[in-house]
Amino acid sequence: MAIRLGSIVINCADLDRMSAFWAAALELTPGPGDDFRVLRGPGVNVSLQLADTPVTARDQMHLDLFTADQAGEVARLEGLGASFVRHTREPDDDYVVLTDPEGNEFCVCLVDEPD
């Protein structure tokens, strides 16, 4: 299996305020970004994502799983009970949104090397 937890993603309304809080709280280093910002640390990353709609408890956080074998891992996770939601392909971002058996969304992100 070549998949790992890459980041915990928090949807937010105020990216700068949330960056300052989580960077100080967890001693993380914020990267650049106007609508998506990664705060890096030695253990795990926390990513902040500007929400298009008001944030509710249900959609406030999700996991980003990193893998070099996106198609294989998506198929494996679907075999375990995950459901496909959508596949987004952008020049610098390729991820598949799935839901777990209780409907919680998470992303399987294509990366060159999953570490």
Number of C-alpha atoms within 10 A of each C-alpha: 8 13 19 13 15 22 21 17 21 20 23 23 16 13 20 16 10 16 22 14 13 17 17 12 9 12 13 21 17 21 12 9 13 9 15 17 19 21 21 18 14 8 9 13 19 25 24 27 22 18 17 10 9 10 15 10 7 10 13 14 20 17 18 23 22 24 25 17 18 20 13 13 19 21 14 13 17 16 10 11 14 21 20 16 12 11 13 10 11 7 5 5 10 15 21 20 18 22 17 15 12 9 11 15 20 21 23 27 26 20 18 10 11 16 11
